[in-house]
Amino acid sequence: MGSLMRTMYGCFPEYHTSADNLDFVKPAYLADSLEKYLKIIFILENNTTYLNLNLKCEPQLGKRDYTE
């Protein structure tokens, strides 16, 4: 479980109140956040671990029965 935020909760007294200021929300900040989220999702989706199904020798990641 994780949480991504620009600033920790409680650092701005107007956070999640009627005094919350939308002038702080800029397109560049949203684009930067989106880029970071996409990078994190890419890593999570592509973080693959290979399992050796033949435990009697070292893993071979190439094609089997390949002869030259």
URBEL-V955942 format. One record per backbone hydrogen bond with DSSP energy under -1.0 kcal/mol. NH is the residue of the N-H (numbers start at 1). CO is the residue of the C=O. E is the energy in kcal/mol with one decimal. If there is no record, write none. Layout:
nh = {NH:NH}
co = {CO:CO}
e = {E:E}
This chain:
nh = {11:15:17:20:24:25:30:31:32:33:34:35:36:37:38:39:40:41:42:43:44:45:46:48:57}
co = {8:12:14:17:21:22:26:27:28:29:30:31:32:33:34:35:36:37:38:39:40:41:42:46:54}
e = {-1.4:-1.8:-1.6:-1.6:-1.4:-1.3:-2.1:-2.6:-2.2:-2.3:-2.6:-2.4:-2.0:-2.6:-2.7:-2.0:-2.2:-2.7:-2.4:-2.2:-2.5:-2.6:-1.7:-1.6:-1.1}
